[in-house]
């Protein structure tokens, strides 16, 4: 029983001795590490060999992507590790301190810049970051910064577009004295916050050379969230285009056809003015959706012209009869052949049938106007459906 107590007491004393570092020990270690330390020199015994710097990148968030200026704004965190031979100590001499924190500006550290900056070249904030030093000389630093890098934006397939942007990190001032190694082949997304417009689909990390300067390239593949633009931009325009086509179903005697058609065209034009604010302003390249919306406006314009032409034929009371080819065309579109010389045709708008000879088919301007409206209605519906289907097939890849 006494033996167990003695062992337990020795264990408690051992634990207490391990954790007995005081402020005096920390001050002594600080003095020992900084005394005679030259932060402008790489702390490597053999200066011909580069310093191995292990790099790990964390993406915290994607703040935004400026399509017009081609600027990607991201908040990133860098984890860097390297061996500093001048920053090692014996833990037992300093109260068993196995790690120690010190200001990064007091020691040598690798400086990095962005190789594709959007505005100005700035160093990533490592100097102002506290670093963690271990007794074996390994230095670990975690630095966070907001980066603005260039990105070649292609909005051809807006809003179903995908963008591929990159962040290039170059060692600054120690180009040939640093050998960067990347732990992972992709970016760490453990602390990533989703963006409201863009979805981060994949990432990759690779090393390369730029004018004999090694650099690390982080590639981000982004996909736009298209639901908002389809529901608030494309769908209303398509609905208004179909409503405009319904003008050919209104009776000519109602007197509202021209007003209805012009109102739909103006509504479409006004909505396009507001919708343009939600679209990326870019002329290189121009989004396909711009051409699609322009075709819808042109289609509505031709509908208005068709309505005016149809009303002109419906109200025509001149002495001249319709041309012979129009009479034959009207008879062919409204008749069924009953023999080689006779047909059954609709003689009026109510659809009453009568047997007539093709040569003596009695067709008026009002009959032609009715057939013209039906043809324009079917043609308008087909055009709207074709434009929508072709656009969706092209952009959804």
C-alpha positions in Angstrom: 0.0 0.0 0.0 2.8 2.4 0.8 4.5 1.5 -2.4 1.5 2.6 -4.4 1.5 5.9 -2.6 5.2 6.5 -3.3 4.7 5.7 -7.0 1.7 8.1 -7.2 3.7 10.8 -5.4 6.6 10.4 -7.8 4.2 10.6 -10.8 2.7 13.8 -9.5 6.1 15.4 -8.9 7.1 14.4 -12.4 4.1 16.0 -14.0 4.5 19.1 -11.9 8.2 19.3 -12.9 7.2 19.1 -16.6 4.7 21.9 -16.4 6.7 24.2 -14.1 7.8 26.8 -16.8 7.7 30.3 -15.4 7.8 33.8 -16.8 11.5 33.8 -16.1 12.0 30.7 -18.2 10.1 32.3 -21.1 12.1 35.5 -20.8 15.4 33.6 -20.7 14.3 31.6 -23.8 13.3 34.7 -25.6 16.7 36.3 -24.9 18.5 33.2 -26.0 16.6 33.0 -29.3 16.8 36.6 -30.3 20.4 37.4 -29.0 22.7 37.6 -32.0 20.0 36.5 -34.4 20.2 38.0 -37.9 16.8 38.0 -39.4 18.1 39.1 -42.8 20.0 35.8 -43.3 18.6 32.3 -43.9 19.4 30.3 -40.9 20.8 27.3 -42.7 24.3 26.0 -42.1 24.9 25.2 -45.8 23.8 28.3 -47.7 24.1 26.5 -51.1 21.1 24.3 -50.2 17.6 25.9 -50.4 15.3 26.0 -47.4 12.4 23.6 -47.6 9.1 25.4 -47.0 6.0 23.3 -46.7 2.9 25.1 -47.9 -0.8 24.4 -47.2 -3.5 26.7 -48.4 -7.0 27.1 -46.9 -9.8 28.9 -48.7 -12.0 30.7 -46.2 -14.4 32.4 -48.6 -14.9 33.8 -52.1 -15.9 37.4 -51.6 -16.8 38.1 -55.2 -15.9 37.8 -58.9 -16.0 41.0 -60.9 -16.9 39.8 -64.4 -16.3 43.3 -66.0 -12.8 43.8 -64.6 -11.9 40.2 -64.2 -11.0 40.3 -60.5 -11.4 37.4 -58.1 -11.5 38.4 -54.4 -10.8 35.6 -51.9 -10.0 35.3 -48.3 -7.2 32.7 -47.8 -5.1 31.3 -45.0 -1.6 30.0 -45.5 0.1 27.5 -43.3 3.9 27.5 -43.7 6.5 25.3 -42.0 10.3 25.4 -42.3 13.4 24.5 -40.3 15.4 27.3 -38.7 18.6 25.9 -37.3 19.2 28.9 -35.0 15.9 28.5 -33.2 16.5 25.2 -31.3 16.9 24.8 -27.6 17.0 22.2 -24.8 13.5 22.1 -23.2 14.8 21.0 -19.8 16.9 24.2 -19.5 13.8 26.4 -19.8 11.1 24.7 -17.7 10.4 22.1 -20.3 9.1 24.6 -22.9 8.7 22.5 -26.0 7.2 25.4 -28.1 7.4 29.1 -28.0 5.6 32.0 -29.7 7.4 35.0 -31.0 6.6 37.9 -33.3 7.3 37.0 -37.0 9.1 40.2 -37.6 11.9 39.2 -35.3 13.1 36.1 -37.3 13.8 35.2 -40.9 10.7 34.1 -42.8 9.9 33.5 -46.4 8.0 36.3 -48.1 5.3 35.6 -50.7 3.5 37.7 -53.3 0.7 37.0 -55.7 2.0 36.4 -59.2 -1.3 37.6 -60.8 -2.3 40.6 -58.8 -5.3 42.6 -59.9 -4.3 46.0 -58.6 -0.9 46.2 -56.9 1.8 43.8 -55.8 1.7 43.3 -52.1 3.3 40.8 -49.8 1.1 38.3 -47.9 1.0 39.3 -44.3 3.5 37.0 -42.6 5.8 39.5 -40.9 3.0 40.8 -38.6 1.9 37.3 -37.7 3.0 35.6 -34.5 4.9 32.4 -35.3 5.1 29.1 -33.3 8.6 27.7 -32.8 9.3 24.2 -31.6 12.4 23.1 -29.6 13.8 21.2 -32.7 13.9 24.4 -34.7 10.7 24.0 -36.8 8.7 27.2 -37.3 5.0 27.1 -38.0 3.1 30.2 -39.1 -0.6 30.7 -40.0 -1.3 33.8 -42.0 -4.6 35.1 -43.4 -5.1 37.7 -46.1 -7.6 39.0 -48.7 -6.3 38.5 -52.2 -7.4 40.2 -55.4 -6.2 38.3 -58.4 -6.9 38.5 -62.1 -9.2 36.0 -63.7 -10.1 35.5 -67.4 -13.9 35.5 -67.2 -15.9 33.9 -70.0 -19.7 34.8 -69.8 -20.7 33.2 -73.1 -23.0 30.7 -71.5 -24.4 33.0 -68.8 -26.1 32.1 -66.4 -24.9 28.5 -66.9 -21.2 29.5 -67.1 -18.3 28.1 -65.3 -15.1 30.0 -64.5 -11.6 28.8 -63.9 -9.5 31.2 -61.8 -6.1 30.8 -60.3 -4.0 32.2 -57.5 -0.3 32.2 -58.0 2.1 32.5 -55.1 5.7 33.4 -55.7 8.6 33.6 -53.1 9.7 37.3 -53.1 13.4 38.1 -52.6 14.4 34.4 -52.0 13.5 33.0 -55.4 16.3 30.4 -55.7 16.8 30.0 -51.9 13.4 28.5 -51.2 12.0 25.2 -52.3 8.3 25.1 -51.8 6.6 21.8 -51.3 2.8 21.3 -51.3 1.4 18.7 -48.9 -1.9 18.3 -50.8 -2.9 18.3 -54.4 -6.1 20.3 -53.6 -7.0 23.2 -51.4 -8.2 22.5 -47.9 -11.9 23.5 -47.6 -12.5 22.7 -43.9 -13.2 26.3 -43.1 -14.8 27.3 -46.4 -17.9 29.4 -46.4 -20.3 29.1 -49.4 -20.8 32.0 -51.8 -24.3 33.2 -52.7 -23.6 33.3 -56.4 -20.7 30.9 -57.1 -20.3 27.2 -56.3 -16.7 26.0 -55.8 -16.8 22.7 -57.7 -13.1 21.7 -57.5 -9.6 22.9 -56.7 -6.1 21.9 -57.7 -2.6 22.8 -56.7 0.4 22.6 -58.9 4.0 23.9 -59.1 5.6 25.7 -62.0 8.3 28.0 -63.1 7.9 31.6 -64.2 11.2 33.0 -65.6 13.2 30.6 -63.5 11.2 31.6 -60.4 9.3 28.7 -58.8 5.7 29.4 -58.0 2.6 27.5 -56.7 -0.6 27.8 -58.7 -3.9 27.2 -57.0 -6.8 26.7 -59.5 -10.4 27.2 -58.5 -13.3 26.1 -60.7 -16.5 28.0 -60.1 -20.0 27.4 -61.3 -22.7 30.1 -61.2 -25.9 29.5 -59.3 -28.4 29.9 -62.2 -31.8 29.5 -60.5 -32.2 33.2 -59.7 -31.4 34.3 -63.2 -33.7 31.7 -64.8 -36.7 32.6 -62.6 -36.2 36.4 -62.6 -34.7 37.0 -66.0 -35.3 34.4 -68.7 -38.8 33.0 -67.6 -40.6 36.4 -67.5 -39.3 37.3 -71.0 -40.4 34.0 -72.3 -43.9 34.4 -70.7 -44.3 37.9 -72.2 -43.2 36.5 -75.6 -46.0 33.9 -75.5 -48.5 36.5 -74.3 -47.6 38.6 -77.3 -48.3 35.7 -79.6 -51.8 35.5 -78.2 -52.7 38.7 -80.0 -53.5 36.7 -83.1 -56.3 35.0 -81.2 -58.2 38.2 -80.5 -61.1 39.0 -82.9 -60.3 41.7 -85.4 -63.6 43.4 -84.5 -62.5 43.9 -80.9 -60.4 46.9 -81.7 -57.8 46.0 -79.1 -55.3 44.0 -81.1 -52.8 46.9 -81.9 -53.0 48.2 -78.3 -52.5 44.8 -76.8 -49.5 44.1 -79.1 -47.8 47.4 -78.5 -48.4 47.1 -74.7 -46.6 43.7 -74.7 -43.7 45.0 -76.8 -43.3 48.0 -74.4 -43.5 45.8 -71.3 -40.8 43.5 -72.8 -38.6 46.5 -73.6 -39.0 48.0 -70.2 -38.3 44.7 -68.4 -35.2 44.3 -70.5 -33.9 47.6 -69.1 -34.3 46.4 -65.6 -33.0 42.9 -66.4 -29.8 44.3 -67.9 -28.7 45.3 -64.4 -28.5 41.6 -63.4 -26.5 40.6 -66.4 -22.7 40.9 -66.6 -21.5 43.9 -68.6 -19.0 42.4 -71.0 -18.4 42.8 -74.7 -15.7 40.1 -74.9 -17.4 37.8 -75.2 -21.1 38.8 -75.3 -23.4 36.3 -73.5 -25.6 34.2 -75.7 -28.6 35.3 -73.6 -28.2 38.8 -74.9 -28.8 37.6 -78.5 -31.7 35.4 -77.3 -33.5 38.4 -75.6 -32.8 40.5 -78.7 -34.5 37.8 -80.9 -37.5 37.9 -78.6 -37.8 41.7 -79.0 -37.5 41.4 -82.8 -40.1 38.6 -82.7 -42.5 40.8 -80.8 -41.8 43.6 -83.3 -42.7 41.4 -86.2 -45.8 40.3 -84.4 -46.9 43.9 -84.2 -46.3 44.3 -87.9 -48.2 41.1 -88.6 -51.2 42.4 -86.6 -51.2 45.6 -88.6 -51.0 43.7 -91.9 -53.8 41.4 -90.8 -56.1 44.2 -89.8 -55.4 46.0 -93.1 -56.6 42.9 -95.0 -59.6 42.3 -92.7 -60.8 45.9 -93.1 -60.0 46.2 -96.8 -63.1 47.1 -98.8 -61.6 48.1 -102.1 -62.9 47.0 -105.5 -60.0 44.6 -106.2 -60.3 40.9 -105.3 -57.5 39.0 -103.6 -54.8 37.8 -106.0 -55.4 34.4 -107.5 -52.4 32.7 -105.7 -53.8 33.9 -102.4 -57.2 32.5 -103.2 -55.7 29.1 -104.1 -53.5 29.1 -101.1 -56.5 29.9 -98.8 -58.5 27.1 -100.4 -55.7 24.6 -100.1 -55.3 25.4 -96.4 -59.0 25.1 -95.5 -60.2 22.2 -97.7 -60.1 18.5 -98.0 -60.1 16.8 -101.4 -63.2 14.9 -102.2 -62.4 14.2 -105.9 -59.9 15.3 -108.5 -61.9 18.5 -109.3 -63.8 19.3 -106.1 -63.0 20.1 -102.5 -64.8 20.6 -99.3 -63.9 24.1 -97.9 -64.8 26.3 -95.0 -66.9 29.1 -96.6 -66.9 31.4 -93.6 -65.4 31.9 -90.1 -68.0 29.6 -88.5 -66.6 26.6 -90.4 -69.6 25.8 -92.6 -68.6 23.4 -95.4 -69.7 23.5 -99.0 -68.6 21.7 -102.1 -66.9 24.1 -104.6 -64.7 23.9 -107.6 -61.2 24.9 -107.0 -61.3 27.4 -109.8 -64.4 29.1 -108.4 -63.4 29.2 -104.8 -65.0 32.3 -103.3 -62.4 33.9 -101.0 -62.6 37.4 -99.6 -60.0 39.6 -97.9 -61.5 38.7 -94.5 -61.0 35.0 -95.2 -57.4 35.6 -96.0 -57.0 37.7 -92.9 -58.3 34.9 -90.8 -55.9 32.4 -92.3 -53.1 34.9 -92.0 -53.7 35.3 -88.2 -53.7 31.5 -87.7 -50.5 31.1 -89.6 -48.9 34.0 -87.6 -50.0 32.5 -84.3 -48.6 29.1 -85.0 -45.4 30.5 -86.4 -44.9 32.8 -83.4 -45.4 29.9 -81.0 -43.0 27.7 -82.9 -40.4 30.5 -83.0 -40.6 31.1 -79.2 -40.4 27.4 -78.4 -37.5 26.8 -80.8 -35.5 29.8 -79.5 -35.9 28.6 -75.9 -35.1 24.9 -76.6 -32.0 25.8 -78.7 -30.7 28.2 -76.1 -31.1 25.7 -73.3 -29.4 22.9 -75.3 -26.5 25.2 -76.2 -25.8 26.6 -72.7 -26.5 23.5 -70.6 -23.4 21.5 -71.2 
